[in-house]
Amino acid sequence: MPSGEPRVYAASVDEILAGRITDVYFTRTRRILETRGMCDVEVRAEFHSYSLPRGYEWAVFAGLEEALAILKGRRVNVYAMMEGSLFRAKEPVLVIEGPYCEFAELETALLGVLRHETSIATKAARIRLAAGDKTVLFFGLRSLHPALAPMADRAAYIGGVDGVSGTEAPSYLGIKPQGTMPHALVIVFGDPREAWLAFDEVVEKDVPRIMLVDTFYDERFEALLAAETLRERLYGVRLDTPGSRRGNMRRIVEEVRWTLDLHGFKHVKIFVSGGLDEDKILDLRDVVDGFGVGTSIAFPPSVDISMDIVEVKRGNRWVPITKRGKLPGMKQVYQCSEHPLDRRIVPWGSVPGDCSSAQPLLEKVVEDGSIVVDLPSLKEIRDFVLKQLRKLQASPHGDTKK
């Protein structure tokens, strides 16, 4: 007999903001400092990634808005890069200044937010570069715990995907969800034509008629069948063929394109989904019109952001100090030219001598617990990312796979 009712294991916002979603060593640290009367010792704690995933030269800083929501009201000052900024290894993206006990138990949540969103946004940006001007939609929610759906959709959109499939995207992102149909619809009907016609009859007319064409038959056969069934109403076909049945996916797409064109359906676009990463997208982007990408964005290589105390206030003086392997002292990052990665890291208060037009990237965003800047909209953050990616791509060092 079951011993109790099942539950969904998800932390509440109140638990996160209260610092209850943390590692036990932080609660013990706070208790020790309280016992010794040291809770008001002021520190400067830096968030940075000292090594990026293999093959990465840059990452996209994401999660700042959530981090500020966690820190709001605490007796701290916060300095940060603009959300959406490209950054390189060792560059600080955020610094917290204030009594250590004000945020000791928040480190776990802050790192979780910044690491996860940055990792997803970075992978989405790499996919965006690989896809060029072709449509990219994020279909990765099934790869994640449902409590993370809003975060994942937001981070992927910041990174440059054109749309997301989450049905709650209008409420938490202000964008309309996009998607086609699952194999389940075709299988329940038992006949692809009946499923396509039902979709065409029931779904709102402003939703493009993109039909899944690989459920029962050969992709070329089903694509032509869909075109002959819906004629001019068909916007596109989607190939979601499992890897075990694909063979050479490019040849399959070329065969579908040839057949559609041969029968007078040149207007029908071709979309591909299922197990896509940068290499596969680069191989297909000249023969398809768009991609649906899920797991590779939802479960990307981790951008391992860490938090380290880099200064402690002794009396009225800030003393640089940190653990082995890290650079002590609070730092500033300067943008030295139009190239997004032309940066210099210098001690706080210094200006690099070899920068012709140095622009500091870390600015104060929180003062004594109050947010002191206007937070950009989701669209503004995404546009900022895309602007940097275009500059990166235009550079002789702008490898689309980096």
C-alpha positions in Angstrom: 0.0 0.0 0.0 1.3 3.5 -0.7 2.6 5.4 2.3 1.5 8.8 1.3 0.3 11.2 -1.5 2.7 11.9 -4.3 4.0 15.4 -4.7 5.8 17.6 -7.2 9.3 18.4 -6.0 9.7 22.1 -6.8 10.9 24.9 -4.5 8.7 27.9 -4.0 9.7 31.5 -4.8 9.4 32.3 -1.1 11.8 29.5 -0.1 14.3 30.7 -2.7 14.1 34.4 -1.6 14.4 33.4 2.1 17.7 31.5 1.4 16.2 28.2 2.4 17.2 26.6 -0.9 20.9 26.4 -0.1 23.7 24.0 0.9 24.0 23.1 4.5 27.5 24.4 4.8 26.3 27.9 4.2 23.8 27.8 7.0 26.6 26.4 9.3 28.9 29.2 8.1 26.3 31.8 9.0 25.7 30.2 12.4 29.5 30.2 13.2 29.9 33.9 12.1 26.9 34.9 14.2 28.3 33.1 17.2 31.6 34.9 16.8 30.0 38.3 16.1 31.4 38.4 12.6 28.2 38.5 10.5 28.8 42.2 9.6 32.2 41.7 8.1 32.0 43.3 4.7 33.2 41.5 1.6 33.3 41.8 -2.1 32.3 38.6 -3.9 32.9 38.1 -7.6 31.0 35.9 -10.0 33.1 34.6 -12.9 33.9 31.5 -15.0 37.6 30.6 -14.9 37.2 28.0 -17.7 34.5 27.8 -20.3 33.4 24.5 -21.9 35.7 22.8 -24.3 35.8 24.7 -27.6 34.0 27.8 -26.2 35.7 31.2 -26.5 32.8 33.1 -25.0 29.5 32.8 -23.2 26.3 34.8 -22.9 25.6 36.3 -19.5 22.0 35.5 -18.5 20.0 35.2 -15.3 20.8 38.7 -14.0 17.1 39.7 -13.6 16.4 36.6 -11.4 19.6 37.2 -9.4 18.5 40.8 -8.7 15.1 39.5 -7.6 16.9 37.2 -5.1 19.2 40.0 -3.8 16.6 42.8 -3.7 16.1 44.2 -0.2 19.4 42.8 1.1 22.0 45.2 2.5 24.2 44.9 -0.5 25.5 46.8 -3.5 25.7 44.9 -6.8 27.8 45.6 -9.8 27.1 43.7 -13.0 27.5 43.5 -16.8 24.3 44.1 -18.8 22.3 40.9 -19.1 23.1 39.4 -22.5 26.7 40.5 -22.6 29.2 38.2 -24.2 32.0 37.4 -21.8 35.3 35.4 -21.7 36.9 33.3 -19.1 38.1 35.1 -16.0 36.0 38.2 -16.6 33.8 39.0 -13.6 30.1 39.3 -14.6 28.8 40.3 -11.3 30.1 41.5 -7.9 28.2 41.7 -4.6 29.5 44.1 -1.9 28.2 44.1 1.6 28.0 42.1 4.9 28.7 38.5 4.1 25.8 37.2 6.1 23.4 39.2 4.0 23.9 36.8 1.1 25.9 33.8 2.4 22.9 31.5 2.1 21.9 32.9 -1.3 25.1 31.7 -3.1 23.6 28.4 -4.0 20.5 29.9 -5.6 22.4 32.7 -7.3 24.9 30.3 -8.9 22.1 28.0 -9.9 20.3 30.8 -11.7 23.3 32.3 -13.3 24.9 29.0 -14.4 21.8 27.5 -15.8 20.5 30.5 -17.7 24.0 31.4 -19.0 24.6 27.9 -20.2 21.3 27.7 -22.0 21.6 31.2 -23.5 25.1 30.5 -24.6 24.2 27.2 -26.4 21.2 29.0 -28.0 23.6 31.7 -29.3 25.9 29.1 -30.8 22.9 27.5 -32.5 21.8 30.9 -33.7 25.2 31.5 -35.3 25.2 28.1 -36.9 21.7 28.5 -38.3 22.5 31.8 -40.0 19.3 33.5 -41.1 17.2 30.3 -40.8 14.4 30.1 -38.3 15.2 28.4 -35.0 12.6 27.3 -32.5 13.2 26.0 -29.0 11.4 22.7 -28.3 13.4 21.6 -25.2 10.8 21.7 -22.3 10.3 18.0 -22.3 14.0 17.7 -21.4 13.6 19.6 -18.1 11.7 19.6 -14.9 8.5 21.5 -15.6 9.2 24.0 -12.9 12.1 25.2 -15.0 10.1 25.9 -18.2 9.8 29.7 -17.8 13.5 30.0 -17.1 14.5 27.7 -20.0 12.3 29.5 -22.6 13.6 32.9 -21.4 17.2 31.9 -21.6 16.9 30.3 -25.0 15.1 33.3 -26.3 17.7 35.7 -25.0 20.3 33.5 -26.7 18.7 34.2 -30.1 16.1 31.5 -30.9 13.1 32.9 -32.9 10.4 31.3 -30.8 9.6 28.9 -28.0 6.9 26.2 -27.6 5.9 26.8 -24.0 2.2 27.5 -23.7 2.7 29.9 -20.8 5.3 32.0 -22.8 2.7 34.9 -23.3 2.4 35.3 -19.5 6.0 35.0 -18.5 7.8 36.3 -21.6 5.2 38.2 -23.6 5.7 36.2 -26.7 3.4 33.8 -28.6 4.3 30.1 -28.4 5.2 28.4 -31.7 5.1 24.7 -32.7 3.6 22.2 -35.2 2.2 18.9 -34.1 3.4 15.7 -32.3 3.5 12.2 -33.7 0.9 11.4 -31.2 -1.8 13.3 -33.2 -1.0 11.3 -36.3 -0.9 8.0 -34.5 -4.3 8.6 -32.7 -5.9 9.3 -36.1 -4.1 6.4 -37.7 -3.9 8.2 -41.0 -1.7 11.2 -41.6 -4.1 12.9 -44.0 -6.9 12.8 -41.4 -4.6 14.3 -38.8 -3.4 17.1 -41.1 -7.0 18.0 -42.2 -8.1 18.0 -38.6 -5.3 20.4 -37.7 -6.2 22.6 -40.6 -9.8 22.7 -39.5 -9.4 23.2 -35.8 -6.2 25.3 -35.2 -6.3 29.1 -35.5 -5.8 30.3 -39.0 -2.8 32.5 -38.1 -0.8 29.4 -37.1 1.3 28.3 -40.1 0.2 24.9 -41.5 3.5 22.9 -40.9 2.8 19.2 -41.1 4.8 16.4 -39.6 5.7 14.0 -42.4 7.6 11.1 -41.1 5.2 9.1 -38.9 4.3 6.0 -41.0 5.8 6.3 -44.4 8.9 7.5 -46.3 9.6 11.3 -45.8 9.4 12.0 -49.5 6.0 10.2 -49.8 4.4 11.8 -46.8 5.7 15.3 -47.7 4.1 15.0 -51.2 1.0 13.5 -49.6 0.7 16.5 -47.3 1.2 19.0 -50.1 -1.5 17.2 -52.2 -3.8 17.2 -49.2 -3.6 20.9 -48.2 -2.3 22.4 -51.5 -1.7 26.1 -51.2 -2.7 26.1 -47.5 0.4 24.1 -46.6 3.2 26.4 -45.3 5.8 23.7 -44.6 6.6 20.2 -43.6 8.7 19.0 -40.6 11.1 16.1 -40.6 11.6 14.7 -37.1 13.1 11.3 -38.2 14.8 9.5 -35.4 18.6 9.1 -35.6 18.2 5.3 -35.9 16.3 5.7 -39.2 17.9 8.8 -40.7 20.9 7.6 -42.7 22.1 10.8 -44.4 19.7 13.5 -43.3 20.9 16.0 -45.9 20.1 13.5 -48.7 16.6 13.0 -47.2 16.0 16.7 -47.2 17.3 17.1 -50.8 15.0 14.3 -51.9 12.0 15.9 -50.2 12.8 19.3 -51.7 13.3 17.8 -55.2 10.0 16.0 -55.0 8.0 18.9 -53.8 9.5 21.2 -56.5 8.9 18.6 -59.2 5.2 18.5 -58.4 4.7 22.3 -58.2 5.0 22.8 -54.5 8.0 25.1 -54.4 6.3 27.3 -51.8 6.4 24.5 -49.2 9.1 25.1 -46.7 11.1 22.3 -45.0 11.8 22.2 -41.2 14.0 19.7 -39.4 14.0 18.7 -35.8 15.4 16.0 -33.5 18.9 15.7 -32.1 20.3 18.8 -33.7 23.5 20.6 -32.6 25.8 23.1 -34.3 27.5 20.6 -36.6 24.3 19.1 -37.9 22.7 22.6 -38.4 25.7 23.8 -40.3 25.4 20.8 -42.6 21.7 21.4 -43.3 21.2 25.1 -43.2 21.5 25.7 -47.0 18.8 23.1 -47.8 16.2 23.7 -45.0 14.1 26.7 -43.9 14.2 26.2 -40.2 15.1 24.1 -37.2 13.4 22.9 -34.0 16.1 22.4 -31.4 15.4 20.8 -28.0 17.8 18.8 -25.9 21.1 20.4 -27.0 19.9 23.8 -25.8 18.0 22.5 -22.7 20.9 20.4 -21.6 24.0 22.3 -22.8 27.6 22.1 -21.6 27.8 23.9 -18.3 29.2 27.3 -18.1 30.6 26.9 -14.6 30.2 30.3 -12.9 31.6 30.4 -9.4 31.5 32.9 -6.6 34.7 33.9 -4.7 35.3 36.5 -2.1 38.1 38.7 -3.6 38.2 41.5 -1.0 37.5 41.9 2.7 37.0 45.2 4.5 39.4 45.5 7.4 38.6 48.7 9.3 38.1 51.3 6.6 40.3 49.6 4.0 39.4 47.0 1.4 42.0 44.2 1.5 42.5 42.0 -1.6 42.2 38.3 -0.6 41.0 35.1 -2.2 41.7 31.4 -2.4 44.5 29.9 -4.4 44.0 29.8 -8.1 41.9 33.0 -8.2 43.0 36.6 -8.7 42.4 38.7 -5.6 40.9 42.2 -5.7 37.7 43.6 -7.2 38.1 44.1 -10.9 36.6 46.1 -13.8 36.2 44.8 -17.4 36.7 47.3 -20.2 35.4 47.1 -23.8 38.2 48.3 -26.0 36.8 48.3 -29.5 33.7 47.3 -31.5 34.8 43.7 -31.4 32.7 42.1 -28.6 35.7 40.1 -27.2 38.3 42.9 -27.2 38.4 43.3 -23.5 40.8 44.2 -20.6 40.5 43.1 -17.0 42.0 45.6 -14.6 41.9 46.3 -10.8 38.8 48.3 -9.8 39.5 52.0 -10.1 42.1 51.5 -12.8 41.9 52.2 -16.6 43.8 50.1 -19.1 46.5 52.0 -20.9 46.2 50.1 -24.2 42.5 50.8 -24.8 41.8 53.5 -27.3 38.1 53.9 -26.2 37.8 52.1 -22.9 34.2 51.5 -21.8 33.6 49.9 -18.3 31.2 47.0 -18.5 30.4 46.5 -14.8 28.0 49.1 -13.5 26.2 49.5 -10.2 22.7 47.9 -10.5 21.8 47.6 -6.8 22.5 50.1 -4.0 21.8 49.1 -0.4 19.2 46.6 -1.6 17.4 48.9 -4.1 17.7 48.4 -7.9 19.0 51.6 -9.3 18.8 50.9 -13.1 16.0 50.4 -15.5 16.0 46.7 -16.3 15.9 46.0 -20.1 13.0 44.2 -21.7 13.4 40.7 -22.9 13.4 42.0 -26.5 16.1 44.5 -25.7 18.3 41.8 -24.1 17.8 39.5 -27.1 18.5 42.3 -29.6 21.7 43.1 -27.7 22.8 39.5 -27.9 22.1 39.4 -31.7 24.0 42.7 -32.2 27.1 41.2 -30.5 26.8 38.0 -32.5 26.6 39.9 -35.8 29.8 41.8 -34.8 31.5 38.6 -33.8 30.5 36.9 -37.1 31.8 39.9 -39.1 35.2 39.7 -37.4 38.0 37.6 -39.0 38.0 35.8 -35.6 34.2 35.3 -35.6 34.1 31.5 -36.2 30.4 30.6 -36.3 31.0 27.5 -34.3 32.8 29.2 -31.5 
